Amino acid sequence: MPRTPHPDRGEGCLFERFQRVILRDNAPFHGNRRILEKQMATTRYNPSLTFQNDSESRAGLLPLAFAAIGACTALSVEAWFPRLDDQLWRVGIVDLVVNVGLYVPLGVALRRRGALSAVGFAAALSLIVEAMQLFYPDRYTAWSDVVANVFGALSGWYLSNRLDPRSAWGLDPLRLTARLAIFSVLLYVAVVVGLALPSPRSDFSNWDPSFRVMAGDGSKRHRPWRGEIDAVAVFDECLSREDIGRLSREDPGSALDANVPAEHPLFAAGRVDSLDFTRGMALVGASENRRLFDALVAQGRLTLVVWFRTRSENEDEPARIVSFSDTPWKQNFGLEQHGREVVFRLRTPTTDPDGFLPQVKTRALLESNKPTFVAATYDGRISRVYVDGHPEGRVNLYAYGKRAVFFADSGLPAIAMFLGALMAVAWVVAAKRRGSSVRLWGTTGGLLGGVLFVISGGASALPQFAVWVPVVAAFGGLAVGFAVTEGPEGLTAE
């Protein structure tokens, strides 16, 4: 917008939308047309006032807001086939607070735009993220999340304009000083040490050899299951997703005989009809039961595959389809039906003594008298459940031995970007760089922070994701680089 001279005070007043007025004492003043006009109307013209473009500093918070939203919602440690359940409206206190708070900085960053622009931008970003979450096993797509995100952005926009319209944040810019760099390093070290502490073993060392492999219930009647089992098998290896997919397409009577998986099962049983007895049915003899126990404990890996048909969709309590158990509260593992959901429980030193929590639970998929193929696997860290060849649930049992379960597993991208940002702050201050090189040095610092985190063992619960941790941390450092500008008193984080 061209310069517009003031009718009484001569030229020098810029009425552009994004302007910073630097007063004589170098105190920054942020404002728009209305604020600037009001200020000039009550102040005598001073030719020492200078004006400089604020287009760089006004976008300072935006990369940080993008980075936070991307790390917490748009990045995942694992991707599956798209799925959509029937609960598109979820209202939980914790989930609501997180979804609102995560988008507040985005609204603050967009405060200089109109309310409709801020709402539209937040809604578009939220819809994109929710669509991406269709592919993530630990995320659920819901319209309630979009509403909460838009409300958070609108709240940030309103509060920043209402409380302090002169500032781009509603707060003074944060100067990058040596003290801040030291604080960032100390916080980085504290987080890394907390997440890198070794986890207890996540094997089968606490299993009980006196338990039996049962179908329909445990050895004592308590949670009987009603239905038919066409075939069941147990492997002492974690079958791949491809092997499970091939098994799901085979006829249960010939799938195991055809040796579709590369590994041979420890045991396989054929058809078991009308499981509605007073007690569960033992699938193996005592000697074979001990051999199966020793093999599973030695390997610390497991795959259980079952072809079955349920006769009821109304199981108020989890009914045991196949289990390695004794009483209802004592089991090594158990594949159960709860309503129309499939539940898999596995006992390790990082779970409850009987493997009840944590547990893997699928969506409501079961239908009466419908042939269903379920595979439950454990690779030494992560327990998964597949229904008809498709992954439907997972839980990282190894991460449950860590101090922060969420950040050791599904929250690993978020903590990696946060640590990258912390190291980038210290790296930029130490390098004392200016201009565009700040972004390069910020990215380098973030990459270094991610590498040190991996070396220390912070990604031990997800070794397959360890290679991506430095990349995500580098993006956190890059966001810091974009957020840093050079002000009259040195480097500041806008």
C-alpha positions as CSV (number, residue, x, y, z in Angstrom):
1,M,0.0,0.0,0.0
2,P,1.5,3.4,-0.9
3,R,2.7,5.9,1.6
4,T,-0.1,8.2,2.8
5,P,0.9,11.6,4.2
6,H,-0.8,12.8,7.4
7,P,-2.7,16.1,6.6
8,D,-1.2,18.0,9.6
9,R,2.1,16.3,10.3
10,G,3.6,16.0,6.8
11,E,5.0,12.8,5.3
12,G,6.4,9.8,7.1
13,C,3.4,7.9,8.3
14,L,3.0,4.4,6.8
15,F,-0.6,3.1,7.0
16,E,0.3,-0.4,5.7
17,R,-1.4,-3.2,7.5
18,F,1.9,-4.8,8.7
19,Q,4.1,-2.1,10.2
20,R,6.4,-1.8,13.2
21,V,7.0,1.7,14.5
22,I,10.4,2.0,16.3
23,L,10.2,4.9,18.8
24,R,13.2,6.9,19.9
25,D,14.0,4.5,22.8
26,N,13.9,1.6,20.4
27,A,10.7,0.2,22.0
28,P,8.8,-1.7,19.3
29,F,5.2,-0.8,18.6
30,H,3.0,-3.1,16.5
31,G,-0.3,-1.9,15.1
32,N,-2.7,-1.7,12.2
33,R,-4.3,1.3,10.5
34,R,-6.8,2.1,13.3
35,I,-4.3,1.8,16.1
36,L,-1.7,3.9,14.2
37,E,-4.2,6.6,13.4
38,K,-5.2,6.8,17.0
39,Q,-1.6,7.0,18.2
40,M,-0.7,9.7,15.7
41,A,-3.8,11.7,16.5
42,T,-2.6,12.1,20.2
43,T,1.1,12.5,19.5
44,R,2.9,15.5,18.1
45,Y,4.8,14.7,14.9
46,N,8.4,13.7,15.6
47,P,10.6,13.4,12.5
48,S,12.8,10.9,14.4
49,L,10.1,8.2,14.1
50,T,11.2,5.5,11.7
51,F,9.1,2.8,10.0
52,Q,10.3,-0.6,8.9
53,N,8.5,-3.5,7.2
54,D,7.3,-6.2,9.6
55,S,6.5,-8.8,7.0
56,E,9.2,-11.2,8.4
57,S,8.5,-10.9,12.0
58,R,4.7,-11.3,11.7
59,A,5.2,-14.8,10.4
60,G,7.5,-15.8,13.2
61,L,5.0,-17.8,15.2
62,L,3.5,-19.6,12.2
63,P,6.3,-22.1,11.6
64,L,6.3,-23.1,15.3
65,A,2.5,-23.5,15.2
66,F,2.8,-25.7,12.1
67,A,5.6,-27.7,13.6
68,A,3.6,-28.4,16.8
69,I,0.4,-29.4,14.9
70,G,2.4,-31.6,12.5
71,A,4.4,-33.4,15.1
72,C,1.4,-34.1,17.4
73,T,-1.3,-35.0,14.9
74,A,0.0,-35.3,11.3
75,L,3.0,-37.7,11.9
76,S,2.7,-41.3,13.0
77,V,5.1,-44.1,13.8
78,E,3.2,-46.5,11.6
79,A,0.7,-46.5,8.7
80,W,-2.1,-48.9,7.9
81,F,-4.9,-49.2,5.4
82,P,-7.6,-46.5,5.7
83,R,-10.3,-47.2,8.2
84,L,-13.3,-45.4,9.6
85,D,-15.3,-46.5,12.6
86,D,-18.8,-45.5,13.6
87,Q,-17.8,-43.1,16.4
88,L,-17.3,-39.8,14.5
89,W,-18.1,-37.7,17.5
90,R,-15.9,-38.2,20.6
91,V,-15.9,-35.8,23.5
92,G,-13.3,-36.5,26.2
93,I,-11.9,-33.9,28.6
94,V,-8.2,-34.6,27.9
95,D,-8.7,-35.0,24.1
96,L,-10.8,-31.8,24.0
97,V,-8.2,-29.7,25.9
98,V,-5.4,-31.0,23.7
99,N,-7.2,-30.3,20.5
100,V,-8.2,-26.8,21.6
101,G,-4.8,-25.9,23.0
102,L,-2.8,-27.2,20.0
103,Y,-4.5,-24.7,17.6
104,V,-4.4,-21.7,19.9
105,P,-0.9,-20.7,18.7
106,L,-2.1,-21.0,15.1
107,G,-4.9,-18.5,15.8
108,V,-2.4,-16.1,17.4
109,A,-0.1,-16.4,14.4
110,L,-3.0,-15.5,12.1
111,R,-4.2,-12.6,14.3
112,R,-3.5,-10.0,11.6
113,R,-5.9,-11.6,9.2
114,G,-9.7,-11.6,9.5
115,A,-11.5,-14.0,11.8
116,L,-13.0,-15.8,8.8
117,S,-9.6,-16.3,7.3
118,A,-8.2,-17.7,10.5
119,V,-11.2,-20.1,10.9
120,G,-11.0,-21.2,7.3
121,F,-7.3,-21.9,7.5
122,A,-7.6,-23.8,10.7
123,A,-10.6,-25.8,9.4
124,A,-8.8,-26.7,6.2
125,L,-5.6,-27.8,8.1
126,S,-7.7,-29.8,10.6
127,L,-9.6,-31.6,7.8
128,I,-6.3,-32.6,6.1
129,V,-4.9,-33.9,9.4
130,E,-8.1,-35.9,10.1
131,A,-8.0,-37.4,6.6
132,M,-4.4,-38.5,7.2
133,Q,-5.3,-40.1,10.5
134,L,-7.5,-42.6,8.6
135,F,-4.2,-44.4,7.9
136,Y,-2.8,-44.3,11.5
137,P,-3.4,-47.2,13.9
138,D,-3.2,-45.0,17.0
139,R,-5.5,-42.2,15.8
140,Y,-9.2,-41.9,15.2
141,T,-10.9,-39.5,12.8
142,A,-13.7,-37.5,14.3
143,W,-15.7,-34.4,13.5
144,S,-15.4,-33.3,17.2
145,D,-11.6,-32.9,16.7
146,V,-12.2,-30.5,13.8
147,V,-14.7,-28.4,15.9
148,A,-12.2,-28.3,18.8
149,N,-9.4,-27.3,16.5
150,V,-11.3,-24.5,14.9
151,F,-12.5,-23.2,18.3
152,G,-8.9,-23.2,19.5
153,A,-7.7,-21.2,16.5
154,L,-10.6,-18.7,16.9
155,S,-9.8,-18.4,20.6
156,G,-6.2,-17.6,20.0
157,W,-7.1,-15.1,17.3
158,Y,-9.6,-13.3,19.5
159,L,-7.5,-13.3,22.7
160,S,-4.4,-12.0,20.9
161,N,-6.4,-9.1,19.3
162,R,-8.4,-8.4,22.4
163,L,-5.7,-8.5,25.1
164,D,-2.8,-6.8,23.3
165,P,-3.4,-5.6,19.7
166,R,0.0,-4.0,19.5
167,S,2.0,-7.2,19.7
168,A,2.3,-10.0,17.1
169,W,2.0,-12.6,19.9
170,G,0.2,-10.7,22.6
171,L,3.6,-11.0,24.3
172,D,7.0,-9.4,23.8
173,P,9.4,-11.3,21.5
174,L,11.7,-13.7,23.2
175,R,15.3,-12.8,23.0
176,L,17.8,-15.6,22.3
177,T,20.4,-15.2,25.0
178,A,23.1,-17.4,26.5
179,R,20.9,-18.1,29.5
180,L,18.1,-19.3,27.2
181,A,20.6,-21.5,25.4
182,I,21.8,-23.1,28.7
183,F,18.3,-23.7,29.8
184,S,17.5,-25.4,26.5
185,V,20.5,-27.7,26.8
186,L,19.6,-28.6,30.4
187,L,16.0,-29.3,29.5
188,Y,17.2,-31.4,26.5
189,V,19.4,-33.5,28.7
190,A,16.7,-34.0,31.3
191,V,14.1,-35.2,28.7
192,V,16.7,-37.5,27.0
193,V,17.7,-39.1,30.2
194,G,14.1,-39.6,31.3
195,L,13.2,-41.3,28.0
196,A,16.4,-43.2,27.4
197,L,16.4,-45.1,30.7
198,P,16.3,-48.8,30.0
199,S,13.0,-50.6,30.1
200,P,12.3,-53.8,31.9
201,R,12.4,-57.0,29.9
202,S,9.3,-57.4,27.7
203,D,9.5,-61.2,27.3
204,F,7.6,-64.2,28.7
205,S,9.9,-64.8,31.7
206,N,6.9,-64.4,34.1
207,W,4.7,-67.0,32.4
208,D,3.3,-69.9,34.4
209,P,4.0,-73.3,33.0
210,S,1.1,-74.9,34.8
211,F,-1.5,-73.1,32.6
212,R,-3.1,-75.0,29.7
213,V,-4.0,-74.0,26.1
214,M,-7.8,-73.9,26.2
215,A,-10.6,-73.2,23.8
216,G,-14.0,-71.7,24.8
217,D,-12.9,-70.8,28.4
218,G,-10.3,-71.4,31.0
219,S,-10.0,-74.6,33.0
220,K,-12.6,-73.2,35.4
221,R,-15.9,-72.0,34.0
222,H,-16.3,-68.2,34.2
223,R,-16.1,-66.6,30.8
224,P,-17.4,-69.2,28.3
225,W,-17.5,-68.3,24.7
226,R,-20.2,-69.5,22.3
227,G,-19.2,-70.4,18.8
228,E,-17.3,-72.7,16.5
229,I,-13.5,-72.8,15.9
230,D,-12.6,-74.1,12.4
231,A,-8.8,-74.1,13.0
232,V,-6.3,-72.7,15.5
233,A,-2.5,-72.6,15.5
234,V,0.3,-71.1,17.6
235,F,3.8,-70.1,16.2
236,D,6.9,-69.2,18.2
237,E,7.6,-66.5,15.6
238,C,6.0,-63.2,14.8
239,L,4.5,-63.7,11.3
240,S,4.8,-60.9,8.8
241,R,1.8,-58.9,7.6
242,E,2.2,-60.5,4.2
243,D,2.1,-64.1,5.7
244,I,-1.0,-63.2,7.7
245,G,-2.6,-61.7,4.6
246,R,-2.0,-65.0,2.7
247,L,-3.4,-67.1,5.6
248,S,-6.6,-65.0,5.7
249,R,-7.3,-65.8,2.0
250,E,-6.8,-69.6,2.5
251,D,-9.4,-72.1,3.5
252,P,-9.0,-72.9,7.2
253,G,-9.0,-76.6,6.5
254,S,-5.9,-76.5,4.2
255,A,-4.1,-73.2,5.1
256,L,-1.8,-74.7,7.7
257,D,-1.2,-77.9,5.7
258,A,-0.2,-75.8,2.7
259,N,2.6,-74.2,4.8
260,V,1.6,-70.8,3.7
261,P,3.7,-69.1,6.4
262,A,7.5,-69.8,6.2
263,E,7.5,-71.0,9.8
264,H,5.8,-74.2,10.9
265,P,3.4,-73.9,13.9
266,L,4.2,-75.3,17.3
267,F,0.8,-76.9,17.2
268,A,-2.3,-76.8,15.1
269,A,-5.8,-78.0,15.9
270,G,-8.7,-78.6,13.6
271,R,-12.4,-78.0,13.9
272,V,-13.9,-77.5,17.4
273,D,-17.7,-77.4,17.3
274,S,-20.3,-75.9,19.7
275,L,-18.1,-74.4,22.4
276,D,-20.7,-73.9,25.1
277,F,-19.6,-76.4,27.7
278,T,-19.4,-76.0,31.5
279,R,-15.6,-75.8,31.1
280,G,-13.1,-74.9,28.4
281,M,-11.7,-77.6,26.1
282,A,-8.0,-78.3,26.3
283,L,-6.4,-78.2,22.9
284,V,-3.1,-80.0,23.7
285,G,-2.0,-82.7,26.1
286,A,0.2,-82.1,29.1
287,S,3.5,-83.0,27.5
288,E,2.8,-81.0,24.4
289,N,1.6,-78.1,26.5
290,R,5.0,-78.0,28.3
291,R,6.9,-78.2,24.9
292,L,4.8,-75.3,23.6
293,F,5.5,-73.3,26.8
294,D,9.3,-73.8,26.6
295,A,9.5,-72.9,23.0
296,L,7.5,-69.6,23.4
297,V,9.4,-68.6,26.5
298,A,12.7,-69.2,24.8
299,Q,11.9,-67.2,21.7
300,G,9.9,-64.4,23.4
301,R,7.8,-64.2,20.2
302,L,4.3,-65.3,19.4
303,T,1.6,-65.6,16.7
304,L,-1.8,-67.0,17.4
305,V,-4.1,-67.6,14.4
306,V,-7.8,-68.6,14.7
307,W,-10.6,-69.2,12.2
308,F,-13.9,-69.1,14.0
309,R,-17.6,-68.1,14.0
310,T,-19.3,-66.5,17.0
311,R,-22.9,-67.2,17.9
312,S,-23.4,-64.1,19.9
313,E,-22.7,-60.4,19.6
314,N,-23.7,-59.6,23.2
315,E,-20.8,-60.7,25.4
316,D,-21.0,-58.3,28.4
317,E,-17.6,-59.6,29.7
318,P,-14.7,-60.7,27.6
319,A,-15.4,-64.4,26.6
320,R,-12.3,-66.4,25.9
321,I,-12.0,-67.8,22.4
322,V,-8.5,-69.3,22.8
323,S,-6.3,-68.8,25.9
324,F,-3.2,-70.1,27.7
325,S,-4.8,-69.8,31.1
326,D,-6.1,-71.2,34.3
327,T,-8.6,-69.1,36.2
328,P,-10.2,-65.9,34.7
329,W,-7.5,-63.8,36.4
330,K,-4.6,-66.0,35.6
331,Q,-3.4,-66.3,32.0
332,N,-0.3,-66.1,29.9
333,F,-2.2,-64.9,26.8
334,G,-5.9,-64.8,25.8
335,L,-7.8,-64.0,22.6
336,E,-11.3,-62.9,23.7
337,Q,-14.6,-61.5,22.4
338,H,-16.1,-58.5,24.1
339,G,-19.4,-57.5,22.4
340,R,-18.4,-57.3,18.8
341,E,-14.8,-56.4,19.6
342,V,-11.8,-58.7,19.6
343,V,-9.5,-58.4,22.6
344,F,-5.9,-59.8,22.9
345,R,-4.1,-59.9,26.3
346,L,-0.5,-60.9,26.7
347,R,1.4,-61.2,30.0
348,T,4.9,-59.7,30.1
349,P,7.0,-58.1,32.9
350,T,5.8,-54.6,31.7
351,T,2.1,-55.5,31.9
352,D,-0.3,-56.2,34.8
353,P,0.5,-59.5,36.5
354,D,-2.2,-61.3,34.5
355,G,-1.8,-59.3,31.2
356,F,-5.1,-57.5,31.5
357,L,-3.6,-54.1,30.9
358,P,-2.5,-52.9,28.5
359,Q,-4.6,-54.9,26.0
360,V,-5.2,-54.7,22.3
361,K,-8.8,-54.0,21.3
362,T,-10.2,-53.8,17.8
363,R,-13.3,-52.0,16.5
364,A,-16.7,-53.6,16.6
365,L,-16.3,-56.0,13.7
366,L,-17.7,-59.4,14.7
367,E,-21.0,-60.6,13.3
368,S,-23.0,-63.7,14.4
369,N,-22.2,-66.9,12.3
370,K,-19.8,-65.0,10.0
371,P,-16.5,-66.7,9.3
372,T,-13.7,-64.6,10.8
373,F,-10.0,-64.9,10.7
374,V,-8.0,-63.3,13.6
375,A,-4.2,-63.3,14.1
376,A,-2.6,-61.9,17.2
377,T,1.2,-61.3,17.0
378,Y,4.0,-60.2,19.3
379,D,7.5,-59.3,18.1
380,G,9.2,-58.7,21.4
381,R,8.0,-55.1,21.7
382,I,4.6,-54.6,19.9
383,S,1.5,-56.7,20.2
384,R,-0.9,-56.5,17.1
385,V,-4.2,-57.9,16.1
386,Y,-5.3,-58.6,12.5
387,V,-8.9,-59.3,11.5
388,D,-9.4,-60.9,8.1
389,G,-5.8,-60.0,7.2
390,H,-6.1,-56.3,8.0
391,P,-4.4,-54.7,11.1
392,E,-6.9,-53.5,13.6
393,G,-5.1,-52.8,16.8
394,R,-1.7,-52.5,18.4
395,V,0.0,-51.7,21.7
396,N,3.7,-51.2,22.4
397,L,4.3,-53.4,25.5
398,Y,8.0,-52.5,25.6
399,A,7.1,-48.8,25.9
400,Y,5.0,-49.5,29.0
401,G,8.3,-50.1,30.8
402,K,9.4,-46.5,30.1
403,R,8.7,-43.4,32.2
404,A,6.6,-41.8,29.5
405,V,4.7,-44.4,27.5
406,F,3.2,-42.0,25.0
407,F,6.4,-40.3,24.1
408,A,8.2,-43.6,23.8
409,D,5.7,-44.8,21.2
410,S,3.1,-42.8,19.3
411,G,4.3,-39.5,20.7
412,L,7.9,-40.1,19.5
413,P,7.6,-37.7,16.5
414,A,6.4,-34.9,18.8
415,I,9.2,-35.4,21.3
416,A,11.8,-35.7,18.5
417,M,10.7,-32.3,17.1
418,F,10.6,-30.7,20.5
419,L,14.2,-31.9,21.3
420,G,15.3,-30.8,17.9
421,A,13.9,-27.3,18.6
422,L,15.7,-27.2,22.0
423,M,19.0,-28.1,20.5
424,A,18.4,-25.6,17.6
425,V,18.0,-22.8,20.1
426,A,21.3,-23.6,21.7
427,W,23.0,-24.1,18.4
428,V,21.8,-20.8,16.9
429,V,22.9,-18.8,20.0
430,A,26.3,-20.5,20.1
431,A,26.9,-19.9,16.3
432,K,25.9,-16.2,16.5
433,R,24.7,-16.3,12.9
434,R,22.5,-13.7,11.3
435,G,20.0,-13.6,8.3
436,S,19.1,-16.7,6.3
437,S,22.0,-18.8,7.7
438,V,20.0,-19.0,11.0
439,R,17.7,-21.6,9.3
440,L,20.7,-23.7,8.2
441,W,22.2,-23.6,11.7
442,G,18.8,-24.3,13.3
443,T,18.3,-27.4,11.0
444,T,21.8,-28.6,11.8
445,G,21.2,-28.2,15.5
446,G,17.9,-30.1,15.3
447,L,19.5,-32.9,13.3
448,L,22.3,-33.2,16.0
449,G,19.7,-33.3,18.7
450,G,17.9,-36.1,17.0
451,V,21.0,-38.2,16.5
452,L,22.1,-37.8,20.1
453,F,18.6,-38.9,21.2
454,V,18.7,-42.0,19.1
455,I,22.3,-42.9,20.3
456,S,21.2,-42.5,23.9
457,G,18.4,-45.1,23.4
458,G,15.5,-42.8,23.3
459,A,14.0,-44.7,20.4
460,S,14.6,-48.2,21.8
461,A,10.8,-48.9,22.0
462,L,10.5,-48.2,18.2
463,P,13.8,-49.3,16.6
464,Q,12.1,-49.3,13.1
465,F,11.4,-45.5,13.6
466,A,14.8,-44.6,14.8
467,V,16.1,-43.6,11.4
468,W,13.3,-41.0,11.1
469,V,13.9,-39.4,14.5
470,P,16.8,-37.2,13.3
471,V,14.8,-36.1,10.3
472,V,11.8,-35.0,12.4
473,A,14.2,-33.3,14.8
474,A,15.8,-31.4,11.9
475,F,12.4,-30.1,10.9
476,G,11.9,-28.9,14.5
477,G,15.2,-27.0,14.2
478,L,14.2,-25.6,10.8
479,A,10.9,-24.3,12.4
480,V,13.1,-22.5,15.0
481,G,15.2,-21.0,12.2
482,F,12.1,-19.6,10.4
483,A,10.8,-18.2,13.7
484,V,14.0,-16.3,14.5
485,T,14.5,-12.7,13.3
486,E,17.1,-10.1,13.9
487,G,15.7,-7.2,15.9
488,P,17.3,-4.0,17.1
489,E,18.6,-5.7,20.2
490,G,19.8,-8.9,18.6
491,L,18.2,-12.2,17.7
492,T,14.6,-12.6,18.9
493,A,12.1,-15.5,18.5
494,E,9.0,-13.8,17.1
